[in-house]
Amino acid sequence: MHFSPLQLAVVLVIIILLFGTKKLRNMGGDLGEALKGFRRAVRESDDTETPALPDTKGNLGETRVTDPNTGKT
């Protein structure tokens, strides 16, 4: 679906009339702060991740799933 510039302008004017410029500015600032916090949290979680621990056979990162019905891996 393609929107013409005129249609987008009309929608923008309606949004400004409904919410007002001050409310839109506050919402934009809140959204920006939320994105900054999210990026910071992602960056911190990447820094604090620990490498996979070896299992009893010395293999790194292998996950074995056991079927609860048969007990087989």
C-alpha positions in Angstrom: 0.0 0.0 0.0 1.5 3.3 -1.0 0.6 6.7 0.5 1.0 9.9 -1.3 2.7 12.9 0.4 -0.6 14.7 0.6 -2.2 11.8 2.5 0.7 11.7 5.0 0.5 15.4 5.5 -3.2 15.2 6.3 -2.6 12.4 8.8 0.2 14.4 10.4 -2.0 17.5 10.8 -4.8 15.4 12.3 -2.3 13.8 14.8 -1.0 17.3 15.8 -4.5 18.5 16.3 -5.5 15.6 18.4 -2.4 15.4 20.7 -0.9 18.9 20.4 2.8 19.6 19.8 3.8 19.5 23.5 2.3 16.1 24.0 4.0 14.8 20.9 7.3 16.3 21.9 7.0 14.5 25.3 6.1 11.2 23.7 9.1 11.5 21.4 11.4 12.2 24.3 10.1 9.3 26.2 10.5 7.0 23.2 14.1 8.2 22.8 14.9 7.5 26.4 13.3 4.0 26.2 15.4 3.2 23.1 18.6 4.4 24.9 17.8 2.3 27.9 17.1 -0.7 25.7 20.4 -0.3 23.8 22.3 0.1 27.0 20.8 -3.1 28.5 21.5 -5.1 25.4 25.1 -3.8 25.4 25.5 -4.7 29.1 24.1 -8.1 28.6 26.5 -8.8 25.8 29.4 -7.8 28.0 28.3 -10.0 30.9 27.5 -13.2 29.0 29.5 -16.2 30.1 30.9 -18.7 27.7 29.3 -22.2 27.5 30.6 -24.5 30.1 31.9 -27.9 29.0 29.6 -30.9 29.7 30.9 -34.1 31.2 32.4 -35.2 27.9 34.2 -32.0 27.3 31.9 -30.7 24.6 31.1 -27.0 24.5 27.6 -25.7 23.9 25.9 -28.9 23.1 22.4 -29.3 24.4 20.9 -32.7 24.8 17.1 -33.0 25.0 15.6 -36.0 26.6 12.2 -37.2 25.4 10.1 -37.5 28.6 8.1 -40.4 27.2 11.0 -42.7 26.1 13.9 -41.3 28.2 16.1 -41.3 25.1 18.1 -38.3 23.9 
